[in-house]
Amino acid sequence: MRSLALAAWILFAFSFLLAARWPSLARWFGGLSRQHRIHHWAGLLTGALALLHTVYEIYQDPEVAFYFEDPFLLLGWVALILLLLMLGLSFLKKIHHRNWILLHWISALAFLAALLHSWLFLHQGRWHMLFFAAGLALALLSVGLILYYRWKSQTWVVDRVEAVGSGLYEILLKPTRSNPITFPAGSLIYARLGAHFSHNWHPFSVASCAMSPEIHLLVKNAGLDTSHLMDLASGQHVKLQGPFSEFEISPRAQLWIAAGAGIAPFLGMARCFDYQKVGNVELIFFEPEPQPALEAELDRLASLHPAFRWKASYGKSADLAIIDSAVGSPEVPSSDKLSTDPERHILVCGSSAFMKLIRKRLIKNGQRASNIYTEEFTPW
Ligand SMILES: Cc1cc2nc3c(=O)[nH]c(=O)nc-3n(C[C@H](O)[C@H](O)[C@H](O)COP(=O)(O)OP(=O)(O)OC[C@H]3O[C@@H](n4cnc5c(N)ncnc54)[C@H](O)[C@@H]3O)c2cc1C
């Protein structure tokens, strides 16, 4: 049953690869959010396989399994405990996001302990050696990619920051070079805000069209860095990583559902209507209260582009009746041709609680899960 341990080993290395912020890899996995979700499952499965391997070894020979005087055996236990500790703390979701990122480095220690343990207990058979070497090579490559893509960035300059609603700010960035990389609407970037802010990289959706000369970010005052965005002075340098494609404009009909700052990717995509023709789009925007500046922009776009319509739902908790009327429900089928289009894609963006609620309602109303696309504003 060493094959269980080898499977855990390969999966462990693969989960490192899935942590790299490599735009081409993210595209291959269908977006960075999806890549991160697979990363979480790979981590969980690694923990489960490592646990099964240990239980099996205890069952086979309890005396040997607990012979802690053998340092290489002890390292196997250390690897397992570190891995389970990291997974447990992550899935409990009780620690702050910044500590959660730091916690991930524990997995590097667990991998190192597993490396030494596996090396000594490895069967000398050809296949075992091959899997061990493949796992090690994959892990080394992945750590190289993680570090490279943490370092690689472009510099943009703050043009201005505008308050656009309750706790919402629009940041406008200008390129520093004549042929900058373009950032498509609805894609994701990571930003490091520079002077006066921490060194953390923050994920934000691109709220502007690739054709526009500036990048717009719509950012909610949510924590340590985003609570003082007005300190971003004009001319200040900001580092950007990406873009990672998430939502895309399509010639087929789409329903967009956003809550709060989740409007950012949709605002960017709607701004593209100024430059390109698209299929029918309906937007439902859940906001705690009216936000005149944002709504004026959505009204402007709707008046210029008849294929686009939008409506708001106000209040602290989402009133789901508006979803029922947009997609129809088994009790009250919709008579609107657009609502009943089975090919219409539904794009949802907001907090994870919001996503769960909306997804559940859409499926209850008969929408196909394969037509629903989500981008969660949470690390999980
Ligand atoms: C895919 C994705 C897209 C996002 N797009 C937008 C957007 O367009 N506009 C917007 O206002 N917000 C967006 N967010 C959320 C935004 O990244 C966080 O609000 C921001 O990073 C908080 O930074 P802070 O230093 O102010 O907060 P902190 O004080 O560090 O934390 C405050 C809260 O923000 C969350 N947070 C902090 N850093 C991250 C991170 N790297 N990833 C996820 N959550 C984090 C924490 O869990 C915590 O609940 C997005 C998040 C994700 C995952």
The ligand as a Gaussian input file, in Angstrom:
#p B3LYP/6-31G(d) Opt

LIG

0 1
 C      -11.463000      36.687000      -7.058000
 C      -11.628000      37.926000      -6.212000
 C      -11.989000      39.135000      -6.819000
 C      -12.167000      40.262000      -6.019000
 N      -12.532000      41.437000      -6.629000
 C      -12.797000      42.512000      -5.882000
 C      -13.228000      43.748000      -6.471000
 O      -13.331000      43.900000      -7.695000
 N      -13.511000      44.789000      -5.652000
 C      -13.391000      44.690000      -4.300000
 O      -13.665000      45.661000      -3.606000
 N      -12.967000      43.551000      -3.695000
 C      -12.665000      42.466000      -4.453000
 N      -12.227000      41.311000      -3.844000
 C      -12.007000      41.302000      -2.378000
 C      -10.707000      42.050000      -2.090000
 O       -9.613000      41.346000      -2.657000
 C      -10.477000      42.172000      -0.582000
 O      -11.549000      42.882000      -0.041000
 C       -9.192000      42.955000      -0.331000
 O       -8.091000      42.179000      -0.722000
 C       -9.098000      43.302000       1.137000
 O       -7.810000      43.822000       1.424000
 P       -7.542000      44.557000       2.836000
 O       -6.090000      44.650000       3.112000
 O       -8.282000      45.835000       2.856000
 O       -8.262000      43.552000       3.804000
 P       -7.744000      42.684000       5.007000
 O       -7.738000      43.499000       6.251000
 O       -6.485000      41.951000       4.674000
 O       -8.956000      41.653000       5.060000
 C      -10.310000      42.116000       5.071000
 C      -11.186000      41.106000       4.396000
 O      -10.805000      40.937000       3.019000
 C      -10.538000      39.553000       2.726000
 N       -9.281000      39.471000       1.921000
 C       -8.119000      40.070000       2.201000
 N       -7.183000      39.769000       1.283000
 C       -7.787000      38.913000       0.419000
 C       -7.356000      38.201000      -0.721000
 N       -6.090000      38.268000      -1.178000
 N       -8.245000      37.401000      -1.336000
 C       -9.489000      37.332000      -0.901000
 N       -9.965000      37.964000       0.175000
 C       -9.129000      38.737000       0.830000
 C      -10.303000      38.885000       4.062000
 O      -10.763000      37.540000       4.064000
 C      -11.084000      39.727000       5.047000
 O      -12.407000      39.246000       5.168000
 C      -11.998000      40.182000      -4.611000
 C      -11.596000      38.978000      -4.028000
 C      -11.414000      37.861000      -4.816000
 C      -10.967000      36.571000      -4.178000

